[in-house]
Amino acid sequence: MRNSLRKLAVAAGAATAAVALAAPAATAGVAAPQWVVGPNSPETFSASATGVVLNLNGIPMTCSSSAAQGSLASAAGSTNVTVGTIAPLTFSGCTSPFGAVSPVTDTTPAWQLKANTQVAGSGVTNGAITGVDATLTVLTCTFRVTGSVVATYTNSTGKLAVSNNATYKLTVVSVSPGCAGIAAIGNNPTFTASYGAVTPIGGTVKPSITYVP
């Protein structure tokens, strides 16, 4: 009986050791998916846009220019991965059918650039910019907009295009008493802009974003 128990214990120990040795071998060499920023990571950048438009209730609010700064960095993951931040972001020369528009952005915390999908070899990253927060004043109306926007970055041109869809949208979250007919809480303005070319601060080579599955 004692010999039988001893043999059973030895067999169980051998089986446990075999499993422990086999486990690392099963995952050896398997790399996690990641988004790779090149040619350097992290990389600070600047970008500018012209003809930026925020459209609310059929009222276009157009800015002659917008300037952004931020950083890009490689990150692990497959979807909804933060590959960059934007801060600060400013607008200038903004007008509307009612006159001048004064937008003020809040980039504390910094807005986040998210990567979602990329067709292999295309060099085009589809994602979003989240954490958007801006307050606009036109006439006697001051309203605040928060939310997210669609973002598409193209490696070959270094352009960052921004728009909206049903998933990534902006929402008016507060209004002043003078906003009747202009803005109301719950409104979803659209925002369109094309920032390019995104260039490294102090450099000339456009950064790239590549998905490695």
N, C-alpha and C positions, 0 to 999 in steps of 0.2 A: 504493500500500500504506500509506504514511504517513497519507494522508488518511482512509483507511478505519479505521485504528486510532484516529485522532483522533475520528472520528464515533462509533465504538463507545464510547469513553471518555466522551464527552459524553452519550450516550444512557444509559449506566449511571449516571452522576452524577445525571441528571434523575430517573431511576426511584427512586434512593435518597432523594432529596429529597422526592419525592412520597409515599413511604411514611412518612417522618419527619413530614411535615405532616399526613398522614391519621390517624396513630395517636392523637394527642391528641383529635382531633375525634370518634373512635369512642367515647371514654369520657367526653367532656365532659358535665357535668350529671348523671352517675350517682352518687348518694350511697350510701355504705355503710350497710347496716342498722345500727340502733342501738337501745338501750334508753334512754329519756329519763326522768329523774327530775325531777319538778316539785313545787311551783312553784319550788324552788331546788335547785341542784346545785353542790357537795355539800351534804348536809343531815345534821346529827346528830339522833338520835331516841332516845326512850325508849319502853318498852312493858312491860306487865305481864300476867300470866295467873293464873288461879285453877283449882284442880282439875287440876293437872298430874299425869299418871300415867306411870310407868315400870313395865311389866309384864314380869317375868322368870320363866320356868318356872311360870306360873300364879300367881305371887306379885305382887300389886299393891303398888307403892310410890308413895304419893300425897303430893303436896306441896300445901299450902293456897295457896301463891303462888310466883310466879317473876317476877323483874325482869330486864330486858335493856336495854342501851344499845348504840348503834352508829352507823354512818353509811351514807348512801346517796349514790350518784353515778352520773350518766349514763355509759354505756360502749358502745363499738362492738362489733358482732358479732351473731350470730343465736341460737345456743344455747350453753348452759353458760357464760354471760357473768356475770362478777362485778359485781353492781350494788350490793353493800353488804357491810359487815362487822359482826360482833357481838362486842362486848367492853366491859364484862364481862357475865356472865349468872349470876344467883344463884337459889337455891331456899331456901325456908323452910317450917317447919311440916310436915316430911316424916315419914310414918309407914308402917308395914307391919303385917301380921298378927304379925310377930315383935317389934314395938316400933319405936322411933324409927329413922329413917334419916338419915344425915349425908352429903349429896352435896357434893362440891367440884369445881367446873369449872376447867379450864385453858383460858383464852382467849388464851394467848400461844404461837403466833400467833393472831390473831383468827379466829373462825369466819367463813366466807364465805357470803354469800347469792348463790345462782346463779339466773339467769333462763333458762328454756328455751322456753316457749311462751306465747302469749296470743292468744285468739280476738279478732279485730278488733272494737273497740267494747265489749268485755266489761269491760275494766278489771280483769281477773283474771289475774295472772301465776302460772304454774305453774313451779316450780323446785325448788331444794333448798338445804339448809344443810350445808356440808361442813366438815371439820376438827373435828367434835364430839369432845370429850375430857373425860370426867368420871370421878371416882372416888367410889364410894359405900361406906358402911360401915353394916352392919346386924348386930346381935349381935356375934359374933366374926368375921364375914366382911367383908373389904374387897376390892372388885373394881373393875377399871377397864374402862370402856366407851369405844370410839372408833368413828368412822365418819361416817355422814351420815343426814339425815332429809329427807323430802319437805316442801316449803314451798309454801304458796299464799297470795299476798298480794292482797287485794281493795281497790281504790282507794276505792270508795264508803264502806266501813266502816273502813278503816285497820287491818283485822285480818290478822294473820299466823298461819295455821293450820299446825300441824306434825304429821306422822305418819310412817309407814314403808311401804315396799313392797319388792318383790324386788330392785329396783335400788339404792334408797337405804335402807340398813339400818345398825343398830348391831351391834357384835360385842364380846363380852367377851374382852379380850386378856390379862388377868392376874387371878389370884385368890390370896387368902391361904389358909393351911392350914385355917382355920375355915369354909370356904365349902361344904363337902359338903352337898348337898341344897338349896343356895340358888343358887349360880352355878358355872359351869364354863367353862373357856376354849373359845371357839367358839360359845357360846350367843348367840342374837340377840334381845335384849330389844326390846320395842316402846315407843315414846314418843309420847304424844299431848298436845297443848296448843293453846290458842288465845290468842295475844297480841294484845291490842287495848285501846284503839286506839293504834296507833303514832302518836306525835305528835312534832313537832320540839321539841328542847330549847329552851325560851324562846319557843315559838310555839304556835299553836293549829290551824293548817291542816294537815290530814293529808297526808302526801306521797303522790304518785302515781307509778306506774311504767308507762310506755307504750312498746310496741314500734312502731318506725317501720321498715317493711321497705324 
